[in-house]
Amino acid sequence: MNRLLLAAYPEPYRSRQGEELLACLAEAYPGRSWPPPREVVALARAGVQARARAVVDDTARPWWLDGIHLTALVLAALALVPYLQDVWHWALHIDPGRHAIAFHFSGWYPWAQGPGTRTRLLPYGLLPLICLIALLRAKPWIALPAAATMIYAGATFNNNTFFGDEGKMGLGYYGLGAPITARDLVLSGALCTACAVLAVCRPGRLRRHSHRWLIPVALAMFVTGGLHIISISPAFQRGLFALEVTALIAAWMATAATGDYRWLIPIAAVALIRTQTIVIQPNSSIQSLPDLVVFLLLIAPLPILAIAAQRRQSRALLK
C-alpha cells in the first residue's frame, strides 16, 4: 500500500528516490502496510510540492499558457459534473426509470418516444466530456468545436431538440454555488474562449496529460450512474464540496512552494463564473450557508494564493 503514496510524486522523483522512500517507510513502521495518518498527509504534501516544482521547472511553455490550459480543464470538468449519471446511462443503454435526473426531459434514448417525451440524438453531457478528453491530450482544436456547440445548444434551448431539453432547463448545482444550466452561457463561453486561445497559441507547446487522469472521471460516472446519485442530492453536494476544498488546498501548497501564479488563473475563472451565477439567481443558491459566507468561500482563495506566491518570491529574493 505504501506504493500508492508514490503516485503523489512526479515520475522522475519516483525513479530516482522511490525505492529509498519505501525502504525508509518500511524501516520506520515495520509490519505496517500504511503509515500513520500524519505521515500520509506529510508525504502527500511533499508529493504535491514536488509535482508543482517539476511543472514550474519545465520551461517549454509560459506560465500563463499553462494556467489557461488548467482553466479549460477545470471548466470542462465543471460543465460535465451534472451530467455524469446521464452520460453513463446513455453509453450503456441503461434506463434509469424512477431514478432519472430531475430534468424536464424524460426521453433517455433516441428511440424512446412516449407521452410527454422528446427524442434526442445525443446527451448534452457528451460535449464537456469531449472537451475534457481533448484538453487532457493537448488537442484544443478538437475541444473548441465541442465548446462552441455547447454555446449553440444553450442559446437555442427553446427550439433545439438535438440534445433534448435535459440539462438546458434543469438544475446543475456546483458545490455552494447557484445552479448553472446550459442556457447560462458564461461557463460555456469561458470554456470556448480558453480553448480558442489554446488553439491559437501553438497547441504543440501544451502539456499532454496521461490517460490515467480519465480514471477518476470514469469512476465518478460509475458511482453516479450505478448508485443513481444526482447532482442535486446532498451526498453529491458534500462530496463535491470536499473535492473542491482539497483542490484549493493543493493549489495553495503548489503556489506557496513555487511562487508561481498559474494556479491562480483557474481559481479566479471558477470564482467569477460561480459568483455571477449567484448574483443573477440569488434565490436559487443552496441555503445551507448564508449568501455572504458563500461569497467569502468563493473569493477568499484568490488573495490567499496571491499572497502565498508573493511571499515565496520575496523569500527567494532574500536568499
Rosetta blueprint (number, residue, H / E / L):
1 M L
2 N H
3 R H
4 L H
5 L H
6 L H
7 A H
8 A H
9 Y L
10 P L
11 E H
12 P H
13 Y H
14 R H
15 S H
16 R H
17 Q H
18 G H
19 E H
20 E H
21 L H
22 L H
23 A H
24 C H
25 L H
26 A H
27 E H
28 A H
29 Y L
30 P L
31 G L
32 R L
33 S L
34 W L
35 P L
36 P L
37 P H
38 R H
39 E H
40 V H
41 V H
42 A H
43 L H
44 A H
45 R H
46 A H
47 G H
48 V H
49 Q H
50 A H
51 R H
52 A H
53 R H
54 A H
55 V H
56 V H
57 D H
58 D L
59 T L
60 A L
61 R L
62 P L
63 W H
64 W H
65 L H
66 D H
67 G H
68 I H
69 H H
70 L H
71 T H
72 A H
73 L H
74 V H
75 L H
76 A H
77 A H
78 L H
79 A H
80 L H
81 V H
82 P H
83 Y H
84 L H
85 Q H
86 D H
87 V H
88 W H
89 H H
90 W H
91 A H
92 L L
93 H L
94 I L
95 D L
96 P L
97 G H
98 R H
99 H H
100 A L
101 I L
102 A L
103 F L
104 H L
105 F L
106 S L
107 G L
108 W L
109 Y L
110 P L
111 W L
112 A L
113 Q L
114 G L
115 P L
116 G L
117 T L
118 R L
119 T L
120 R L
121 L L
122 L L
123 P L
124 Y L
125 G L
126 L H
127 L H
128 P H
129 L H
130 I H
131 C H
132 L H
133 I H
134 A H
135 L H
136 L H
137 R L
138 A L
139 K L
140 P H
141 W H
142 I H
143 A H
144 L H
145 P H
146 A H
147 A H
148 A H
149 T H
150 M H
151 I H
152 Y H
153 A H
154 G H
155 A H
156 T L
157 F L
158 N L
159 N L
160 N L
161 T L
162 F L
163 F L
164 G L
165 D L
166 E L
167 G L
168 K L
169 M L
170 G L
171 L L
172 G L
173 Y L
174 Y L
175 G L
176 L L
177 G L
178 A L
179 P L
180 I L
181 T L
182 A L
183 R L
184 D L
185 L H
186 V H
187 L H
188 S H
189 G H
190 A H
191 L H
192 C H
193 T H
194 A H
195 C H
196 A H
197 V H
198 L H
199 A H
200 V H
201 C L
202 R L
203 P H
204 G H
205 R H
206 L L
207 R L
208 R L
209 H L
210 S L
211 H H
212 R H
213 W H
214 L H
215 I H
216 P H
217 V H
218 A H
219 L H
220 A H
221 M H
222 F H
223 V H
224 T H
225 G H
226 G H
227 L H
228 H L
229 I L
230 I L
231 S L
232 I L
233 S L
234 P H
235 A H
236 F H
237 Q H
238 R H
239 G H
240 L H
241 F H
242 A H
243 L H
244 E H
245 V H
246 T H
247 A H
248 L H
249 I H
250 A H
251 A H
252 W H
253 M H
254 A H
255 T H
256 A H
257 A H
258 T H
259 G L
260 D L
261 Y L
262 R L
263 W L
264 L H
265 I H
266 P H
267 I H
268 A H
269 A H
270 V H
271 A H
272 L H
273 I H
274 R H
275 T H
276 Q H
277 T H
278 I H
279 V H
280 I H
281 Q L
282 P L
283 N L
284 S L
285 S L
286 I L
287 Q L
288 S L
289 L L
290 P L
291 D H
292 L H
293 V H
294 V H
295 F H
296 L H
297 L H
298 L H
299 I H
300 A L
301 P H
302 L H
303 P H
304 I H
305 L H
306 A H
307 I H
308 A H
309 A H
310 Q H
311 R H
312 R H
313 Q H
314 S H
315 R H
316 A H
317 L H
318 L H
319 K L
